[in-house]
């Protein structure tokens, strides 16, 4: 199994087992996400990528094992301590999950209103700033239904970064986007990681995005029901010996060439 040499760990998963009742989805997951990583959770459909994300952001407790944020064992903390860690994270769901009855400004303002004591005037300034960061300056009064799919994803991203999070979690961010919009979103993720200094975790099976932005990864397999590799995807492509991983990373061709389209 290929591994990544840890520098400063942001999130560490140890011996994690994911299960629904007696059905074990994945077992014995062990990997480290370093600070500043763009870490990809990858694998075929149904392998448990989104479920792993849910374990990491506090939506589902693991059947066994642990998730560490620095020196804190997340699932052994009390509810208030876990909530404090979750407040340091921004989440972009696959659907965007914007409130359709609210304008973009109102959507992005929600976490600021809920978690800060800032005045309405300051919140308005911050909302405009966050929307400008994702290329939506001037769209404050628009409703989600008035936007394209790519614009809705960017609006949801503006909400995810409203509180300047230490961690950003994305579930299939490119789903439903055309190739150009997907590439633009990849570039935006790189820019935001640089400006915020955040650690980014992305669930995706899009090879173009994986090769374009990922610095680290874990590969989950539905048949083995465990991880088969972890590390920089481009390094895995060249050096991993597991045929399932190589089949995935080469779209079944076996040609160890980086796919950018």
C-alpha positions as CSV (number, residue, x, y, z in Angstrom):
1,X,0.0,0.0,0.0
2,X,1.4,3.4,-1.0
3,X,1.5,6.0,1.8
4,X,2.1,9.7,2.3
5,X,4.8,10.9,4.7
6,X,3.0,13.2,7.1
7,X,4.2,16.7,7.7
8,X,1.8,18.6,10.0
9,X,-1.4,16.5,10.2
10,X,-4.7,18.2,10.1
11,X,-7.0,15.2,10.1
12,X,-6.0,11.6,10.9
13,X,-8.3,8.6,10.3
14,X,-7.4,5.5,12.3
15,X,-8.9,2.0,12.0
16,X,-12.2,3.4,10.7
17,X,-15.0,1.0,9.9
18,X,-18.2,2.3,8.2
19,X,-21.3,0.2,8.5
20,X,-25.1,0.3,8.2
21,X,-26.3,-2.1,10.8
22,X,-24.6,-5.4,10.1
23,X,-23.5,-4.4,6.6
24,X,-19.9,-3.3,6.6
25,X,-19.3,-0.7,3.8
26,X,-15.5,-0.1,4.5
27,X,-13.1,-1.3,7.2
28,X,-9.7,-0.6,8.5
29,X,-9.3,2.9,6.9
30,X,-6.0,4.6,7.9
31,X,-4.8,7.8,6.3
32,X,-3.5,11.3,7.2
33,X,-4.6,14.6,5.7
34,X,-1.8,17.2,6.0
35,X,-2.4,20.9,6.6
36,X,-2.9,22.6,3.2
37,X,-3.7,19.4,1.4
38,X,-6.2,19.1,-1.3
39,X,-7.2,15.6,-0.4
40,X,-9.4,13.5,-2.6
41,X,-11.6,10.6,-1.5
42,X,-11.8,8.6,-4.7
43,X,-13.1,5.2,-5.9
44,X,-15.9,3.7,-7.9
45,X,-19.6,4.3,-7.4
46,X,-21.0,2.8,-4.2
47,X,-17.7,2.4,-2.4
48,X,-18.6,4.8,0.5
49,X,-16.9,8.1,-0.5
50,X,-19.7,10.3,0.7
51,X,-20.3,8.2,3.8
52,X,-16.7,8.7,4.7
53,X,-17.2,12.4,4.4
54,X,-20.2,12.2,6.7
55,X,-18.1,10.5,9.3
56,X,-15.5,13.2,9.0
57,X,-17.9,16.2,9.4
58,X,-19.9,14.8,12.3
59,X,-23.0,13.6,10.5
60,X,-22.5,9.9,11.2
61,X,-20.6,8.1,13.9
62,X,-18.2,5.3,12.8
63,X,-18.9,1.7,13.7
64,X,-15.3,1.5,14.9
65,X,-12.1,3.6,14.8
66,X,-11.5,7.3,15.1
67,X,-11.2,10.6,13.3
68,X,-8.6,13.0,14.8
69,X,-8.5,16.8,14.2
70,X,-5.0,17.5,15.4
71,X,-4.8,16.0,18.9
72,X,-8.6,15.8,19.3
73,X,-10.4,12.5,18.9
74,X,-13.5,13.9,17.3
75,X,-16.0,11.2,18.2
76,X,-14.8,11.0,21.9
77,X,-15.5,14.8,22.4
78,X,-18.8,16.0,23.9
79,X,-21.4,17.5,21.6
80,X,-20.3,21.1,22.3
81,X,-16.6,20.4,21.5
82,X,-17.6,18.6,18.3
83,X,-19.7,21.5,17.3
84,X,-16.7,23.9,17.8
85,X,-14.7,21.8,15.4
86,X,-17.5,21.7,12.9
87,X,-17.8,25.5,13.0
88,X,-14.2,25.6,11.7
89,X,-15.4,23.7,8.6
90,X,-17.2,24.8,5.4
91,X,-19.2,22.2,3.5
92,X,-20.2,22.3,-0.2
93,X,-22.8,19.6,-0.8
94,X,-23.4,18.0,-4.2
95,X,-26.7,19.8,-4.8
96,X,-25.4,23.1,-3.5
97,X,-28.2,23.0,-0.8
98,X,-29.0,26.7,-1.2
99,X,-32.3,27.9,0.1
100,X,-34.4,28.6,-3.0
101,X,-36.6,31.2,-1.2
102,X,-33.6,33.3,-0.2
103,X,-31.4,35.5,-2.3
104,X,-27.7,34.7,-2.6
105,X,-26.9,37.5,-0.1
106,X,-29.4,35.9,2.4
107,X,-28.0,32.4,1.8
108,X,-24.4,33.5,2.4
109,X,-25.3,35.6,5.4
110,X,-26.9,32.7,7.3
111,X,-23.7,31.3,9.0
112,X,-22.6,34.8,9.8
113,X,-25.9,35.6,11.5
114,X,-26.0,32.3,13.3
115,X,-22.4,32.1,14.6
116,X,-21.2,35.7,15.0
117,X,-22.3,38.9,16.7
118,X,-21.5,41.1,13.7
119,X,-23.8,43.9,12.9
120,X,-26.0,43.7,9.8
121,X,-23.9,46.3,8.0
122,X,-20.7,44.3,8.6
123,X,-22.4,41.1,7.5
124,X,-23.6,42.8,4.3
125,X,-20.0,43.8,3.6
126,X,-18.6,40.4,4.2
127,X,-21.3,38.7,2.1
128,X,-20.5,41.0,-0.9
129,X,-16.8,40.2,-0.4
130,X,-17.3,36.4,-0.3
131,X,-19.5,36.6,-3.4
132,X,-16.8,38.6,-5.1
133,X,-14.2,36.0,-4.2
134,X,-16.2,33.4,-6.2
135,X,-16.9,35.7,-9.1
136,X,-20.4,36.6,-8.2
137,X,-20.1,40.3,-7.4
138,X,-23.3,42.1,-8.2
139,X,-25.5,39.0,-7.8
140,X,-26.5,39.6,-4.2
141,X,-30.2,40.0,-4.9
142,X,-30.4,37.0,-7.3
143,X,-32.3,33.8,-6.3
144,X,-30.7,30.4,-7.0
145,X,-33.3,29.6,-9.7
146,X,-32.0,32.5,-11.7
147,X,-28.5,31.1,-11.9
148,X,-26.7,28.5,-14.0
149,X,-25.5,25.3,-12.3
150,X,-22.0,26.6,-12.1
151,X,-23.0,29.8,-10.6
152,X,-25.1,28.0,-8.0
153,X,-22.1,25.9,-7.0
154,X,-20.0,29.1,-6.7
155,X,-22.7,30.7,-4.5
156,X,-22.8,27.6,-2.3
157,X,-19.0,27.9,-2.1
158,X,-19.3,31.5,-1.0
159,X,-21.5,30.4,1.9
160,X,-19.1,27.6,2.7
161,X,-16.2,30.1,3.2
162,X,-18.3,32.7,5.0
163,X,-16.6,32.0,8.3
164,X,-13.1,31.7,6.9
165,X,-12.9,28.0,7.7
166,X,-9.8,26.0,8.4
167,X,-11.3,23.0,6.5
168,X,-13.4,22.8,3.3
169,X,-15.3,19.7,2.5
170,X,-16.7,19.2,-1.0
171,X,-19.1,16.4,-2.1
172,X,-18.9,15.8,-5.9
173,X,-18.4,19.6,-6.6
174,X,-18.2,19.1,-10.3
175,X,-21.4,17.0,-10.6
176,X,-23.7,18.3,-13.2
177,X,-21.3,20.9,-14.5
178,X,-20.0,21.1,-18.1
179,X,-16.2,20.6,-18.6
180,X,-15.4,24.3,-18.7
181,X,-17.4,25.1,-15.6
182,X,-15.8,22.2,-13.8
183,X,-12.3,23.4,-14.7
184,X,-13.2,26.9,-13.5
185,X,-14.4,25.5,-10.2
186,X,-11.1,23.5,-9.9
187,X,-9.2,26.8,-10.4
188,X,-11.4,28.5,-7.8
189,X,-10.7,25.8,-5.3
190,X,-7.0,26.2,-5.8
191,X,-7.3,30.0,-5.4
192,X,-9.4,29.7,-2.2
193,X,-7.0,27.2,-0.7
194,X,-4.2,29.6,-1.3
195,X,-6.0,32.7,0.1
196,X,-7.7,31.0,3.1
197,X,-4.9,28.6,3.9
198,X,-7.5,25.9,4.3
199,X,-7.2,22.2,4.2
200,X,-9.5,20.8,1.5
201,X,-11.2,17.4,1.3
202,X,-13.1,16.5,-1.9
203,X,-15.2,13.5,-2.8
204,X,-15.0,12.9,-6.5
205,X,-14.4,10.4,-9.3
206,X,-13.6,13.0,-11.9
207,X,-10.1,12.2,-13.1
208,X,-9.5,15.6,-14.7
209,X,-10.1,17.3,-11.4
210,X,-8.2,14.7,-9.4
211,X,-5.0,15.2,-11.5
212,X,-5.5,19.0,-11.7
213,X,-5.7,19.9,-8.0
214,X,-5.2,16.9,-5.7
215,X,-2.1,16.7,-3.5
216,X,-3.1,13.6,-1.6
217,X,-5.8,11.0,-1.7
218,X,-7.3,7.8,-0.5
219,X,-8.7,5.1,-2.8
220,X,-11.7,3.1,-1.5
221,X,-12.7,-0.2,-3.1
222,X,-16.3,-1.6,-2.9
223,X,-15.3,-5.2,-3.5
224,X,-12.4,-5.3,-1.0
225,X,-14.4,-3.1,1.3
226,X,-11.3,-1.2,2.4
227,X,-8.8,1.3,1.1
228,X,-6.3,0.1,-1.5
229,X,-3.9,3.1,-1.6
230,X,-3.3,6.6,-0.3
231,X,-1.0,9.3,-1.6
232,X,-0.6,11.9,-4.4
233,X,-2.8,10.5,-7.2
234,X,-0.1,11.4,-9.8
235,X,2.4,9.4,-7.8
236,X,0.0,6.5,-7.4
237,X,-0.5,6.5,-11.2
238,X,3.2,5.9,-11.7
239,X,4.1,3.7,-8.8
240,X,1.0,1.9,-7.4
241,X,1.0,-1.8,-8.2
242,X,-2.7,-2.5,-7.4
243,X,-4.5,-3.2,-10.7
244,X,-7.8,-1.9,-9.4
245,X,-6.3,1.5,-8.6
246,X,-4.5,1.7,-11.9
247,X,-7.7,0.6,-13.8
248,X,-9.5,3.5,-12.1
249,X,-6.7,6.1,-12.6
250,X,-6.3,5.2,-16.3
251,X,-10.0,4.7,-17.2
252,X,-9.3,1.1,-17.8
253,X,-6.6,1.7,-20.4
254,X,-3.6,0.8,-18.2
255,X,-1.7,3.7,-19.8
256,X,0.1,5.5,-17.0
257,X,-0.5,9.0,-18.4
258,X,-2.1,11.9,-16.5
259,X,-5.7,12.5,-17.8
260,X,-6.5,16.2,-18.1
261,X,-9.8,16.0,-20.0
